[in-house]
Amino acid sequence: MVYDFTTEKIPNELIIIGLVSGLIYRLLCGKDISVGKLMLDLIFPLILFFLFFVLRLFGAGDIKLLMVCGLYLGTNNNLRCICLALAVAAMNGLLRLFIHGKLRKRFDSLLRHVCTSLRVIKQGGREIDSYITKEKAEKIAKVHFSMPILIGVTLTLLIT
């Protein structure tokens, strides 16, 4: 989370450490280590968020972080974590936009971006513009998803 807030990236080195430690955790705890279950736990977030990534609404680092969480939590609990993280992120973003009077402007911008991106995909285009451009980059609109993921993991562990 610290890296996400300071550099707006989650280093691959940390992801690799998380993946390796997740595999070791599963081996030591006697969790299901069949190849099929490991693959499902690992790629579930990628499948779930692929379209969001293609539309450039979701970062690759966030997806990789959720993949690491899948190794520790398993698919069912990771889905619970994802739902909680999305709820936290939505509440955080909406509250910040409301406080700064930018809620309608951002929804209009998001709708335009999604429509344009879908049109590009339909026409066979390969490159989709980033939703956040330098002109649109507003600190109040930026949601560092690592924080909601941390909250989602914590709540998931408390619930189960």
Buried (B, 14 or more C-beta within 10 A) or exposed (E): BEBBEEEEEBEEEBBEEBBEEBBEEBEEEEBEEEEEBBEBBBBBBBEBBEEEBEBBBBBBBBBBBBBBBBBBBBBEBBBBBBEBBBBBBEEBBEEBBEEBEBBEBBEEBEEEBEEBBEEBBEEEEEEBEEBBEEEEEBEEBEBBBBBBBBBBBEBBEEEE
